Amino acid sequence: VGCDRSKNLVDICGEKNFQAFVCDALSVPIRSGSCDACISIAVIHHFSTAERRLATIRELARLLRPGGTALIYVWAMEQEYKNQKSKYLKEKNGSKDKEEEIDIGMAQRPLSDQMPDSSSQDSACSDQLLNDLKDEGCDAKPVADSRLPVHTNRSSFHSQDLLVPWHLKGGTKKKGESVDTVSFPAGSKESQELSPVFHRYYHVFCEGELEAACRSLDCVRVQKSYYDQGNWCVVLEKL
């Protein structure tokens, strides 16, 4: 069973006979302890405060039965790790890849995500989490004001909180699809044509940040924490 904030994406799942529904990751309408496993791919990095990101992980844990596991992927600040560039950076020139190379596996259709309030900042990060991150060598700092930098596509990150430009253009409707627009990352071949530009909010995670957030919850145990092609990943077990 899948869920997404975007009704258009959920409608596409329905057309393909998959079970999916619209919901908010902070409040999933599923009974506590009813899932053997949960997967959260490229979701949590769109929440604009440390409290909301932690609440999303807590909600994921709530759904799991004791002994159940969850896999979480978030975009990494470190796009070059152990002297290896991520796929995202390597495909800077002439890339034809869509968001699935940025947000692992996320089918991109009309952008229905709402932008965070202009006043949203990451300064709400708890003292405990900040201390954990400093221990891990992460140079996380509160945002000084609400003006966020706009990321240059297929380049390294210079800020943890930023806006990623996306171009929206008209697309050809495929058989069985009810959607007539498709989005492409800025800088891709398809985006060269004139099209509206949207900016999506991201908080890219530095090394140890996701794991520290997970370890702050007493209801789960971190089974595994690793880096995968420009993403920080954690496997949790419900206690």
Contacts in CASP RR format, 6 or more apart in sequence:
PFRMAT RR
TARGET T0000
AUTHOR 0000-0000-0000
METHOD contacts of the structure
MODEL  1
VGCDRSKNLVDICGEKNFQAFVCDALSVPIRSGSCDACISIAVIHHFSTA
ERRLATIRELARLLRPGGTALIYVWAMEQEYKNQKSKYLKEKNGSKDKEE
EIDIGMAQRPLSDQMPDSSSQDSACSDQLLNDLKDEGCDAKPVADSRLPV
HTNRSSFHSQDLLVPWHLKGGTKKKGESVDTVSFPAGSKESQELSPVFHR
YYHVFCEGELEAACRSLDCVRVQKSYYDQGNWCVVLEKL
1 19 0 8 1.000
1 20 0 8 1.000
1 21 0 8 1.000
1 30 0 8 1.000
2 13 0 8 1.000
2 18 0 8 1.000
2 19 0 8 1.000
2 20 0 8 1.000
2 21 0 8 1.000
3 10 0 8 1.000
3 20 0 8 1.000
3 21 0 8 1.000
3 22 0 8 1.000
3 23 0 8 1.000
3 25 0 8 1.000
3 28 0 8 1.000
4 10 0 8 1.000
4 13 0 8 1.000
4 20 0 8 1.000
4 22 0 8 1.000
4 23 0 8 1.000
5 22 0 8 1.000
5 23 0 8 1.000
5 24 0 8 1.000
5 25 0 8 1.000
5 112 0 8 1.000
5 113 0 8 1.000
6 22 0 8 1.000
6 109 0 8 1.000
6 110 0 8 1.000
6 112 0 8 1.000
6 113 0 8 1.000
7 22 0 8 1.000
7 112 0 8 1.000
8 109 0 8 1.000
8 110 0 8 1.000
8 112 0 8 1.000
8 179 0 8 1.000
9 20 0 8 1.000
9 107 0 8 1.000
9 109 0 8 1.000
9 112 0 8 1.000
10 20 0 8 1.000
10 21 0 8 1.000
10 22 0 8 1.000
11 178 0 8 1.000
11 179 0 8 1.000
12 107 0 8 1.000
12 109 0 8 1.000
12 177 0 8 1.000
12 178 0 8 1.000
12 179 0 8 1.000
13 19 0 8 1.000
13 20 0 8 1.000
14 20 0 8 1.000
15 176 0 8 1.000
15 177 0 8 1.000
15 178 0 8 1.000
21 29 0 8 1.000
23 29 0 8 1.000
25 40 0 8 1.000
25 43 0 8 1.000
25 44 0 8 1.000
25 47 0 8 1.000
25 56 0 8 1.000
25 59 0 8 1.000
25 60 0 8 1.000
26 52 0 8 1.000
26 55 0 8 1.000
26 56 0 8 1.000
26 59 0 8 1.000
27 59 0 8 1.000
28 59 0 8 1.000
28 63 0 8 1.000
30 63 0 8 1.000
32 62 0 8 1.000
32 63 0 8 1.000
33 62 0 8 1.000
33 63 0 8 1.000
33 64 0 8 1.000
33 65 0 8 1.000
33 66 0 8 1.000
33 238 0 8 1.000
34 63 0 8 1.000
34 65 0 8 1.000
35 63 0 8 1.000
35 64 0 8 1.000
35 65 0 8 1.000
35 68 0 8 1.000
36 64 0 8 1.000
36 65 0 8 1.000
36 68 0 8 1.000
36 69 0 8 1.000
37 64 0 8 1.000
37 68 0 8 1.000
37 69 0 8 1.000
37 70 0 8 1.000
37 71 0 8 1.000
38 60 0 8 1.000
38 63 0 8 1.000
38 64 0 8 1.000
38 69 0 8 1.000
38 70 0 8 1.000
38 71 0 8 1.000
39 70 0 8 1.000
39 71 0 8 1.000
40 56 0 8 1.000
40 60 0 8 1.000
40 70 0 8 1.000
40 71 0 8 1.000
40 72 0 8 1.000
40 73 0 8 1.000
41 71 0 8 1.000
41 72 0 8 1.000
41 73 0 8 1.000
41 103 0 8 1.000
41 104 0 8 1.000
41 105 0 8 1.000
41 106 0 8 1.000
42 73 0 8 1.000
42 74 0 8 1.000
42 75 0 8 1.000
42 102 0 8 1.000
42 103 0 8 1.000
42 104 0 8 1.000
42 105 0 8 1.000
42 106 0 8 1.000
42 231 0 8 1.000
43 56 0 8 1.000
44 53 0 8 1.000
44 56 0 8 1.000
44 57 0 8 1.000
44 72 0 8 1.000
44 74 0 8 1.000
44 210 0 8 1.000
45 53 0 8 1.000
45 74 0 8 1.000
45 75 0 8 1.000
45 202 0 8 1.000
45 203 0 8 1.000
45 204 0 8 1.000
45 205 0 8 1.000
46 113 0 8 1.000
46 200 0 8 1.000
46 201 0 8 1.000
46 202 0 8 1.000
46 203 0 8 1.000
47 53 0 8 1.000
47 56 0 8 1.000
47 203 0 8 1.000
48 116 0 8 1.000
48 120 0 8 1.000
48 121 0 8 1.000
48 122 0 8 1.000
48 161 0 8 1.000
48 201 0 8 1.000
48 203 0 8 1.000
49 120 0 8 1.000
49 121 0 8 1.000
49 122 0 8 1.000
49 124 0 8 1.000
49 125 0 8 1.000
50 122 0 8 1.000
50 124 0 8 1.000
50 125 0 8 1.000
50 126 0 8 1.000
50 129 0 8 1.000
50 213 0 8 1.000
51 124 0 8 1.000
51 126 0 8 1.000
53 203 0 8 1.000
53 213 0 8 1.000
54 129 0 8 1.000
54 213 0 8 1.000
54 216 0 8 1.000
54 217 0 8 1.000
57 72 0 8 1.000
57 213 0 8 1.000
57 214 0 8 1.000
57 217 0 8 1.000
57 236 0 8 1.000
58 217 0 8 1.000
58 219 0 8 1.000
60 70 0 8 1.000
60 72 0 8 1.000
60 236 0 8 1.000
61 70 0 8 1.000
61 217 0 8 1.000
61 219 0 8 1.000
61 220 0 8 1.000
61 236 0 8 1.000
61 238 0 8 1.000
64 70 0 8 1.000
64 236 0 8 1.000
64 238 0 8 1.000
65 238 0 8 1.000
66 238 0 8 1.000
66 239 0 8 1.000
67 237 0 8 1.000
67 238 0 8 1.000
67 239 0 8 1.000
68 237 0 8 1.000
68 238 0 8 1.000
69 223 0 8 1.000
69 235 0 8 1.000
69 236 0 8 1.000
69 237 0 8 1.000
69 238 0 8 1.000
70 220 0 8 1.000
70 235 0 8 1.000
70 236 0 8 1.000
70 238 0 8 1.000
71 233 0 8 1.000
71 234 0 8 1.000
71 235 0 8 1.000
71 236 0 8 1.000
72 210 0 8 1.000
72 214 0 8 1.000
72 233 0 8 1.000
72 234 0 8 1.000
72 235 0 8 1.000
72 236 0 8 1.000
73 104 0 8 1.000
73 228 0 8 1.000
73 231 0 8 1.000
73 232 0 8 1.000
73 233 0 8 1.000
74 204 0 8 1.000
74 205 0 8 1.000
74 210 0 8 1.000
74 231 0 8 1.000
74 232 0 8 1.000
74 233 0 8 1.000
75 102 0 8 1.000
75 103 0 8 1.000
75 202 0 8 1.000
75 204 0 8 1.000
75 205 0 8 1.000
75 230 0 8 1.000
75 231 0 8 1.000
76 86 0 8 1.000
76 204 0 8 1.000
76 205 0 8 1.000
76 206 0 8 1.000
76 207 0 8 1.000
76 227 0 8 1.000
76 230 0 8 1.000
76 231 0 8 1.000
76 232 0 8 1.000
77 157 0 8 1.000
77 160 0 8 1.000
77 204 0 8 1.000
77 205 0 8 1.000
77 206 0 8 1.000
77 207 0 8 1.000
78 206 0 8 1.000
78 207 0 8 1.000
78 227 0 8 1.000
78 230 0 8 1.000
79 85 0 8 1.000
79 86 0 8 1.000
79 88 0 8 1.000
79 89 0 8 1.000
79 156 0 8 1.000
79 157 0 8 1.000
79 230 0 8 1.000
80 86 0 8 1.000
80 89 0 8 1.000
80 156 0 8 1.000
81 227 0 8 1.000
81 230 0 8 1.000
86 229 0 8 1.000
86 230 0 8 1.000
87 101 0 8 1.000
87 229 0 8 1.000
87 230 0 8 1.000
88 101 0 8 1.000
88 102 0 8 1.000
88 154 0 8 1.000
88 229 0 8 1.000
88 230 0 8 1.000
89 154 0 8 1.000
89 155 0 8 1.000
89 156 0 8 1.000
91 97 0 8 1.000
91 101 0 8 1.000
91 154 0 8 1.000
92 154 0 8 1.000
92 155 0 8 1.000
93 154 0 8 1.000
94 188 0 8 1.000
94 189 0 8 1.000
95 101 0 8 1.000
95 154 0 8 1.000
95 187 0 8 1.000
95 188 0 8 1.000
95 189 0 8 1.000
96 188 0 8 1.000
96 189 0 8 1.000
96 190 0 8 1.000
97 188 0 8 1.000
98 108 0 8 1.000
98 184 0 8 1.000
98 185 0 8 1.000
98 188 0 8 1.000
99 105 0 8 1.000
99 106 0 8 1.000
99 108 0 8 1.000
99 183 0 8 1.000
99 185 0 8 1.000
100 106 0 8 1.000
100 107 0 8 1.000
100 108 0 8 1.000
102 164 0 8 1.000
102 185 0 8 1.000
104 231 0 8 1.000
108 166 0 8 1.000
108 182 0 8 1.000
108 183 0 8 1.000
108 184 0 8 1.000
109 179 0 8 1.000
109 181 0 8 1.000
109 182 0 8 1.000
109 183 0 8 1.000
110 168 0 8 1.000
110 179 0 8 1.000
110 181 0 8 1.000
110 183 0 8 1.000
111 166 0 8 1.000
111 168 0 8 1.000
111 183 0 8 1.000
111 198 0 8 1.000
111 200 0 8 1.000
113 200 0 8 1.000
115 199 0 8 1.000
115 200 0 8 1.000
115 201 0 8 1.000
116 201 0 8 1.000
118 146 0 8 1.000
119 146 0 8 1.000
120 146 0 8 1.000
120 201 0 8 1.000
121 142 0 8 1.000
121 143 0 8 1.000
121 145 0 8 1.000
121 146 0 8 1.000
121 161 0 8 1.000
122 142 0 8 1.000
122 143 0 8 1.000
122 160 0 8 1.000
122 161 0 8 1.000
122 203 0 8 1.000
123 142 0 8 1.000
123 143 0 8 1.000
125 140 0 8 1.000
125 142 0 8 1.000
128 216 0 8 1.000
129 209 0 8 1.000
129 212 0 8 1.000
129 213 0 8 1.000
129 216 0 8 1.000
130 140 0 8 1.000
132 208 0 8 1.000
132 212 0 8 1.000
132 215 0 8 1.000
132 216 0 8 1.000
133 140 0 8 1.000
133 206 0 8 1.000
133 208 0 8 1.000
133 209 0 8 1.000
133 212 0 8 1.000
134 140 0 8 1.000
136 206 0 8 1.000
136 207 0 8 1.000
136 208 0 8 1.000
136 209 0 8 1.000
136 211 0 8 1.000
136 212 0 8 1.000
137 206 0 8 1.000
137 207 0 8 1.000
137 208 0 8 1.000
138 206 0 8 1.000
138 207 0 8 1.000
138 208 0 8 1.000
138 209 0 8 1.000
139 206 0 8 1.000
140 160 0 8 1.000
140 206 0 8 1.000
140 209 0 8 1.000
143 161 0 8 1.000
148 159 0 8 1.000
148 161 0 8 1.000
148 162 0 8 1.000
148 163 0 8 1.000
148 201 0 8 1.000
149 158 0 8 1.000
149 159 0 8 1.000
149 162 0 8 1.000
149 163 0 8 1.000
150 162 0 8 1.000
150 163 0 8 1.000
150 164 0 8 1.000
150 165 0 8 1.000
150 199 0 8 1.000
151 157 0 8 1.000
151 162 0 8 1.000
151 163 0 8 1.000
151 164 0 8 1.000
151 165 0 8 1.000
151 202 0 8 1.000
153 164 0 8 1.000
153 165 0 8 1.000
153 185 0 8 1.000
153 186 0 8 1.000
153 187 0 8 1.000
153 188 0 8 1.000
154 187 0 8 1.000
157 204 0 8 1.000
160 203 0 8 1.000
160 204 0 8 1.000
160 205 0 8 1.000
160 206 0 8 1.000
161 201 0 8 1.000
161 202 0 8 1.000
161 203 0 8 1.000
162 201 0 8 1.000
162 202 0 8 1.000
162 204 0 8 1.000
163 199 0 8 1.000
163 200 0 8 1.000
163 201 0 8 1.000
163 202 0 8 1.000
164 185 0 8 1.000
164 186 0 8 1.000
164 199 0 8 1.000
164 200 0 8 1.000
164 202 0 8 1.000
165 185 0 8 1.000
165 186 0 8 1.000
165 197 0 8 1.000
165 198 0 8 1.000
165 199 0 8 1.000
166 183 0 8 1.000
166 184 0 8 1.000
166 185 0 8 1.000
166 186 0 8 1.000
166 197 0 8 1.000
166 198 0 8 1.000
166 199 0 8 1.000
166 200 0 8 1.000
167 183 0 8 1.000
167 184 0 8 1.000
167 185 0 8 1.000
167 186 0 8 1.000
167 187 0 8 1.000
167 188 0 8 1.000
167 190 0 8 1.000
167 191 0 8 1.000
167 195 0 8 1.000
167 196 0 8 1.000
167 197 0 8 1.000
167 198 0 8 1.000
168 181 0 8 1.000
168 182 0 8 1.000
168 183 0 8 1.000
168 195 0 8 1.000
168 196 0 8 1.000
168 197 0 8 1.000
168 198 0 8 1.000
169 181 0 8 1.000
169 182 0 8 1.000
169 183 0 8 1.000
169 184 0 8 1.000
169 190 0 8 1.000
169 191 0 8 1.000
169 193 0 8 1.000
169 195 0 8 1.000
169 196 0 8 1.000
170 180 0 8 1.000
170 181 0 8 1.000
170 182 0 8 1.000
170 195 0 8 1.000
171 180 0 8 1.000
171 181 0 8 1.000
171 182 0 8 1.000
173 179 0 8 1.000
173 180 0 8 1.000
183 198 0 8 1.000
184 190 0 8 1.000
184 191 0 8 1.000
185 191 0 8 1.000
186 197 0 8 1.000
205 232 0 8 1.000
207 227 0 8 1.000
207 232 0 8 1.000
208 225 0 8 1.000
208 232 0 8 1.000
209 232 0 8 1.000
210 225 0 8 1.000
210 232 0 8 1.000
210 233 0 8 1.000
210 234 0 8 1.000
211 222 0 8 1.000
211 225 0 8 1.000
211 232 0 8 1.000
211 234 0 8 1.000
214 220 0 8 1.000
214 222 0 8 1.000
214 234 0 8 1.000
214 236 0 8 1.000
215 222 0 8 1.000
218 239 0 8 1.000
219 238 0 8 1.000
219 239 0 8 1.000
220 236 0 8 1.000
220 237 0 8 1.000
220 238 0 8 1.000
220 239 0 8 1.000
221 236 0 8 1.000
221 237 0 8 1.000
221 239 0 8 1.000
222 234 0 8 1.000
222 235 0 8 1.000
222 236 0 8 1.000
223 235 0 8 1.000
223 236 0 8 1.000
223 237 0 8 1.000
224 233 0 8 1.000
224 234 0 8 1.000
224 235 0 8 1.000
225 232 0 8 1.000
225 233 0 8 1.000
225 234 0 8 1.000
225 235 0 8 1.000
226 232 0 8 1.000
226 233 0 8 1.000
227 233 0 8 1.000
END
